[in-house]
Amino acid sequence: MSVSVRKEFPFSAVAGQEQFKLALILSAINPLIGGVLVSGPRGSAKSTLARGVAGILPQHDNGIDAAFTTLPLGASEERLLGTLDLQQVLNDKKVAFHPGLLSKAHGGVLYVDEVNLLADNLVDQLLDVAASGVNHVERDGISHEHEARFLLVGTMNPDEGELRPQLQDRFGLMVQLTNQYTLEERMQIVCLREKFDDDPAAFCEAFRFKQKNLKQSIQVARKQLTKVECSEAMRMEIAQRCHLAQVDGVRADIVWVRAAMAHCVWRGSAKVALQDIEKVEALVLAHRRQTPPPSKSSPKNNDNHSRNTPPNDNGSSLSSARRPAGSHKPPLQEESNQSQKEGNWGAMGAQPFMSETLEKNH
């Protein structure tokens, strides 16, 4: 008797939520950003995108797909970190380690739904490991450590309680979602969901090319990240904006530089520009800013943008970014023929042609 493998809704098929998609992709390129905290009401695709991002993460060196691991709210510390078998150490003189959820999540996604309801001690340990990339377990003088690099995604509904400010700050990026959609967007979302529920295999096949393209893009971006240059002028720009926002400490500065570099390599450049800083500003400061954001129409902002933005930049969103050099085809750039069959993965407009694409795959 064969067991069917559960299909997850493809990341590239989710309509809207551009900022959330951007935050997840940047964190996938550089896990040292520190994960993504998502605040929003029910029905805003929080869990759908979190599950879907595992499908576009590069495989492990041994060819195994990236895992999606959920941390339950009632998990114990031992289940999260893993345990040491002291009896076996005494009998066999060897360290016996029983892996926990952090080990299982290595190379993939660790998802915490309602992270604001998770015990504070677990959140502290979780964020420590996410920042260092190493899980260290010690008991009665015996210790063991292993790599634990993963994309941490925590979601929360603000109606059910806030996360402590000191814990909020330790998440690299934060996205504040809304479930308010236009009529066309609501129709598109319902249509896509119905098609997926009717035949998950055919639906996933229709988006297979885009999923593969995104995965390759992230893999290439990871390799080129070390070649990205962030000049002193750009670092000073980040420092000034953090100072104006009156953020606590310098964690925001560190995360902002890393996120800007990830965005830079994602759009196919090797030198951080002002547009990279501005694209990630809201993600970095959403949970850290102590002062209101400056008006977008202020003369200073407009002058800075005109001086630092290339003439051909149209200020478009993530959907217009191009892939890093070394990959075959831009996953986020519309193509005249392919887009008419599958639609732009980040587009918000209705896609009445989706049914034709799915019918051809039956």
Helices and strands as residue ranges (DSSP letters): G 11-13, H 18-29, G 31-33, E 36-39, H 46-53, G 54-56, E 68-70, H 77-81, E 82-84, H 86-92, E 97-99, H 101-104, E 109-112, G 115-117, H 120-132, E 134-139, E 142-147, E 151-156, G 158-160, H 165-168, E 173-176, H 183-198, H 200-206, H 208-224, G 225-227, H 232-245, H 251-266, H 274-285, H 299-308, G 318-320, H 338-342, H 354-360
